[in-house]
Amino acid sequence: MMRVFAVLALVAAAEGFAFRPGRRSAMTMKTVNVGVIGAGRIGLVHLEALSKCPDVNPIIVSNPTVSKAEAAAQQFNVPNFSGTDTDVIENPDVDAVWICSPSSFHADQIKRCAAAGKHVFCEKPIATDLAETIEAINLCNQAGVKLFTALQRRFDPNFRRVKEAIEGGEVRITQLCQRGLRPLSGAPAPWPVRVAEAQRAFFDA
């Protein structure tokens, strides 16, 4: 469900208003056409979330192994599939692009989306180094497109309540600790080490 909230948040941002979970009935949104880059493990998670959003219409999915793109398109009733991300980014009917590719491709794909005037939802991280991260963000700002990173926990009611308590002075933070969260229902299994190394993944300890 958190990923569905994240989807709606980007759609709302693209339409120029703020999304608040539980208040969707007060909003009127147009249908946003979405293209998805990547039909691997996380791409399928996002396609499932997108398929549950009435105001979002996935119209194309791409993957270098085109058979995976075809299988994902069939599974989630996406009308078009491709073996290249260019077909997603340059599709004139796509309003927003979901980037679910390996991390090393994120920055380049974000920059190309900005040049094409497409809003972007990008899986973590935006880039694999700070300079490219800043460049990608700046190009999106200059192009006037929305860039949203997949940190769906910001919509978790428990996280929001803690934030409100801190900002309201109810509690003081003297020491910050971090622990693992139980995976969301239906989330894919953890990455194999070989995949994590290839992705240049970032880990929290």
Sequence and secondary structure as in RCSB ss.txt:
>XXXX:A:sequence
MMRVFAVLALVAAAEGFAFRPGRRSAMTMKTVNVGVIGAGRIGLVHLEALSKCPDVNPIIVSNPTVSKAEAAAQQ
FNVPNFSGTDTDVIENPDVDAVWICSPSSFHADQIKRCAAAGKHVFCEKPIATDLAETIEAINLCNQAGVKLFTA
LQRRFDPNFRRVKEAIEGGEVRITQLCQRGLRPLSGAPAPWPVRVAEAQRAFFDA
>XXXX:A:secstr
 HHHHHHHHHHHHHHTS   TT GGG     EEEEEE  SHHHHHHHHHHHT TTEEEEEEE SSHHHHHHHHHH
TT SEEES THHHHT TT SEEEE S GGGHHHHHHHHHHHT EEEE S S SSHHHHHHHHHHHHHHT  EEE 
 GGGG HHHHHHHHHHHTTSS  SS         TT      HHHHHHHT     
